[in-house]
Amino acid sequence: MRYTVILEQESDGGYVASVPALPGCVSQGDNRDEAMANIREAIELYVEDCRETGDPVPTEAGKEFVEVEAA
């Protein structure tokens, strides 16, 4: 599964990561790598919880991603 992660740097240098498709799925870290590792774990737990409770797992159907090189 693929989810969009919004990563925002805090004024203290830490990062907050959130997943718009998964309401309430938010994590943080002291640096970018830590925040990304933490949000990955939060996503896995969110999806696992959905499956265990029989709720549908949210998807990002209809989104497309474009990669470009900027000079």
C-alpha positions, 0 to 999 in steps of 0.5 A: 500500500502507498500513502501520502505522508505530509512532513512538516519541520517544527521550529525546534528542528523536529518533524511532525508526520501525518497521513491525510488518508488515515484520520488521526495517523500522526507521529513525530521525530527528532529528525526526518529519518526518525519521523519517517520511521515512526510514521511508517510504524503508525501506518502499519498499526493503523492498517492492522487495527482496521483489519482486526476490527473488520473496518475497511482499510482506507486507500488513496484510489485515484491519486497519481504521482509524477516525478520530475527533475528540477535543474 
